[in-house]
Amino acid sequence: MWREIWFLVTRTLLTTFRKRRTLMLYFGLPIAGILASVLLYSSQGPTELRVGVVNEDAGEQIAADTVSFVKGLDHVTIVNVTPDELKDQLAASKLDSGLIIDSGFSESVLSGSPDHIAIESVKGAQVTAYMKSMLYGYIDNVTSMGKIAGGDAAKFKALYDQYRSADFKLTSESVNDTATTKDMSYQSIGFLLMFMLSSAVGLSELILKNRENRTYFRVLSSPINARTYVLANIVMNLIVMIVQIIVALLFMQVVFHLDPGIPMGEMLGLLALFALVSVSLSLVIVAFSKSSAMAGALQNLIVPPTCMLSGCFFPISIMPAEVRKISDFLPQNWVLQSINKLQSGESFGSIWFNLVMLFAFAVVFFLIATYKFGRNNDTRNFV
Amino acid sequence: MNVLDIRGLTKKFGDFVAVDNMSLTVREGEIFGFLGANGAGKSTTINVVSSLLRPSSGEIRILDKDIMKQSRFAKMNLGIVPQDLAIYEDMTAYENVSFFAGLYGLRGIKLKERTIEALDFVGLGDKAKSFPKNFSGGMKRRLNIACAIAHKPKLIIMDEPTVGIDPQSRNYILTSVRKLNESGCTIIYTSHYMEEVEEICSRIAIVDHGKIIAEGTKEQLKSTITDVKDIRIELKSVQGGVVEKLRSIPGVRNVSQEDHVIRIHSDAAVDNLNRMLKQLIDAGMEIRSVEEQEPNLETVFLTLTGRNLRD
C-alpha cells in the first residue's frame, strides 16, 4: 500500500508544483506574510522626539540647565523657538511637543515651589510622558536643594555646584530589547497559520477536482482503493505543510533576522502538529463539499474569520473578553498561546496541555471527515 | 472461457431498482455490444463490474474470480474507457498514460515501454509531450483509451468511446477496437450508434429497466423480429403534422422523420402501406421513393423496448 501511496504522492507533487504560480501560492505567500509583519512592526522602534523650547527665563542658570538637561535626554532633539513658532510647528506636526519656561521659573524652583513651566503637545501623553517623567525628576532634585538652602543663594549655589559636578561611578550593561522581534515573529507565525490552513484546503480540494474531472473514479477502478487515495492526499499535504513551515522559518531567521525566542526544533514540532490539524480540517471541508467551488467558499467562510478571532492578524489582547472566549475553541489560538508561553521562557514540556488540545482537534476533525467520506457514494459522473 | 460472468446481479438505490436480477456472460475474445437507452441500467452495471459500486445482491466473476473476494485481481485485468473523459488536463499525454498505468504497479522501463506502446496504439505517439487542452475532441478520446489499455487488461469496457467526434477519429477508434480484440482483449462496447455496434460486435445484449431483454448475435436478434416491417419513404418535402397523421393509421407502431425521409415501424400483419401513401398524397406531398427494409438492430431495439436508443 505504501508503494502505491508514494507513487500517488510523487506524481501529484510533481504535477502540482511544476507551475510557478503554485510555488508562489504555497511558499511565496507565507514569506510575504513575514514581510508584512516586519513592515508592520518596524514602525515600533525607537523614534526621535522633537521638542520646541521657549525659554523666557533666559539668563537664569537653572532655566539654562533645565534646557540642557532636556537636550541631553536620549532620543530628544530640541529646537529653540518663539511662542508663535511653537504653536505653528506643533499644529503642523513639525514638533512633537513644546517646553515653555516662563519668566520666574528659576526663582520658583529656588523657593521650593516650582512653577512657570509647561509642556504642550497635540499628540498627547504618548509623546509627553517620557519627557515629563525625566524632567520632573530633575526639577524635584533642584527644588529639594532650594528647600534645603532655605532661600540662602550661596548655600544653594554650593549644593547645586556639588550636584552638577557629582562624580558617580556608573556601570552600565546593555541588553537587547527582543520584545519587537518577538512580536514580529509571533505575528509572522499568525500569518503562516492562515496560509497553512489555506494551502491544506487547496491540496485536499484536489480530491474534489479529480471527482469533477472524473479521474478520481478512474483511479478507483484501478487497484487503488479510496482509503489509499485519501491517505496519499494526506501524506502529500503534510509534506507540503512541513516544507512550507521550514521555508517560512528559514526566511524568518536567515533573511529577516527575526529571532522568535523559541528553539527552532520546538517551533517546528509545534507547527508540524498544527499541520496535522490543518490537513484534518481541510478534509472536513472537502468531505462536506460537493464541488471545489463549494470547498473554496467554505474555506473563505472558515479560515480567515477563525484566524482573525484567534489573533493571527493582530494581538488577541485588543479583542473583547467574549471574543477571546470563542478563540478557546479554535486551534490557531492554541498554537499562538503556546508560542506566547514559549517566548515567555516556559519549557516545551510545560505546554503539554496545548499540544494535547491540538492533537485532539486533529483527531476530531479526522473522525468527522472519515464519517462523512464513508457516506459519500457518488459515482454518477464516471460511466 | 468466460471473461465476465454476472449472476443474479441486483443494484438498488433506496427503493429504485437500477439493475434487476441481471445475468450475463461475456466469453473470451468477444466484442460484446451492451445496448440500452438512458436509464436502462447499463452504466450502473458497468460501475458495479468496475468495483465503483457495491452490488445489492448477486455475483460477478472476472476470469473466474469473484470481484468482491479478489478485487485486486479483477481490477488488474480490467480496463475502463469511460464515456466522459477522465484525463488530467495539466499532465502531458505521456504523463497521463504513465500515471494511470503506474496505478497497476508498472514501474521503470516497463512503465515507459507500455506508455509509449499505448500512445502509439491510439496514434498519439508524436503528441506524447503535448497537453490534452491542446487536443481535438477525437485526440482526447484516443488518449482516454490509451489510459485504459497501457496495463494490458484482459477485459476492456468501452462506454460510448466515439461520442461527439469527427468521422476520421471515429474510424481510427473502431479500427483500434478491432486491433485490441485481435491482440486477445475481450471488449464490452456500448454505443448509441447502432451501425457501430452492428459493424464490430460479435454478440449483443439489450438491457431495459435493469434487465437483459435480448441477447445473441445480430443475426439471432434480427431473426426474432418477424412481426414488424420497416418502411422508408423519401419525399420531396415534408409538411408539418404528417408524422402524427401517419401514427394514427392502424398497425403503425412508430414514425420518425429525418430531413425528407420518413421511417415507419409497423405491424407486419396489417396491410396498411396504401393508406400511408394515400395520407401523404392527400396532404399534397410528392413521393420520391418507397422501400420496405430488412429489420436492423434499431428496429430490434425499438420493437423490444418501445423506445429509440437515443431516448
Interface residues (C-beta under 8 A of the other chain):
Chain A: E4 F7 R11 T15 K19 N213 R214 T215 F217 R218 V219 L220 S221 S222 P223 I224 N225 N377 T379 N381 F382 V383
Chain B: S43 I46 N47 S50 S51 L52 L53 S71 R72 K75 M76 L78 I80 P82 Q83 D84 L85 A86 I87 Y88 E89 D90 M91 E95 F99 F100 G102 L103 Y104 G105 C147 I157 D159
